[in-house]
Amino acid sequence: TFREDANTTIDKMAAQNLNIIRKWSLSILKTAEVSRHKLSMRKKRYVIGLRPIKHLEEVLES
C-alpha cells in the first residue's frame, strides 16, 4: 500500500520509525469508513487524499 519496496532508507532507526508510522496508518485506515461502499486500502488512501479536511475528523474518530 505504501510502496515499501521502493523505499531506500539507509539509517536503521529511520527505517524502524517509518515502519511504525506505516503500521499505525494501516490500523487507522482499516477501521475508517470513508464511504458506503467497501473500498480497498489504496482507494481509501486516494479518497482521503482528495478531500483530507472533510475526512480528517472521521478518520481520527475511528
Contacts in CASP RR format, 6 or more apart in sequence:
PFRMAT RR
TARGET T0000
AUTHOR 0000-0000-0000
METHOD contacts of the structure
MODEL  1
TFREDANTTIDKMAAQNLNIIRKWSLSILKTAEVSRHKLSMRKKRYVIGL
RPIKHLEEVLES
1 26 0 8 1.000
1 41 0 8 1.000
1 42 0 8 1.000
1 45 0 8 1.000
2 22 0 8 1.000
2 25 0 8 1.000
4 22 0 8 1.000
7 15 0 8 1.000
7 18 0 8 1.000
9 15 0 8 1.000
9 18 0 8 1.000
26 41 0 8 1.000
28 59 0 8 1.000
28 62 0 8 1.000
29 41 0 8 1.000
29 44 0 8 1.000
29 45 0 8 1.000
29 59 0 8 1.000
30 41 0 8 1.000
31 62 0 8 1.000
32 44 0 8 1.000
32 48 0 8 1.000
32 55 0 8 1.000
32 58 0 8 1.000
32 59 0 8 1.000
32 62 0 8 1.000
33 58 0 8 1.000
33 62 0 8 1.000
34 44 0 8 1.000
34 47 0 8 1.000
34 48 0 8 1.000
34 55 0 8 1.000
34 58 0 8 1.000
35 47 0 8 1.000
39 47 0 8 1.000
47 55 0 8 1.000
48 55 0 8 1.000
48 59 0 8 1.000
49 55 0 8 1.000
END
